[in-house]
Amino acid sequence: MKTWSTKELTEVAAADEVELATIGRDGTLRRAVTVWVVRSGDDLYVRSWRGRASTWFRNAHERREGHIHAGGVDRDVAFVEVGTGVQHAIDAAYRTKYRRYGARYLDPMVSRTARAATVKILPR
């Protein structure tokens, strides 16, 4: 698996949102959705506030590949589900980066439902 360049990692992490497209059942790239992205260490993560039932998460979980555009980075990516060990650090990254949006938007992103739908984004 490839790793992010320092420039890519910094640019994507600095973006408020990422345009994320998954591969659908038919093997084609689906329409991109806009999601929040956070950095923890040298890794990038996204969550579905709707949980595991959201279409983009189901496709990411099943196909494990897609494409992102954020902060000037346009890249094919792989999606890797994460375990419970990094969830607190990801929660903290969401709280720090998006606190200006207030509890109405932030609380769903650090909920149990969203934690269960967290993926790490890796370059392909």
Protein Blocks (a to p, Z undefined) as FASTA:
>chain_A
ZZddfklmmmmmmpmbdcdddddfkopacdddddddddehjaccdddfkbjmbmklmmmm
mnopacddeehiacddddddddfklmmmmmmmmmmmmmmnojmlmmmmmgmklmmmcccd
ddZZ
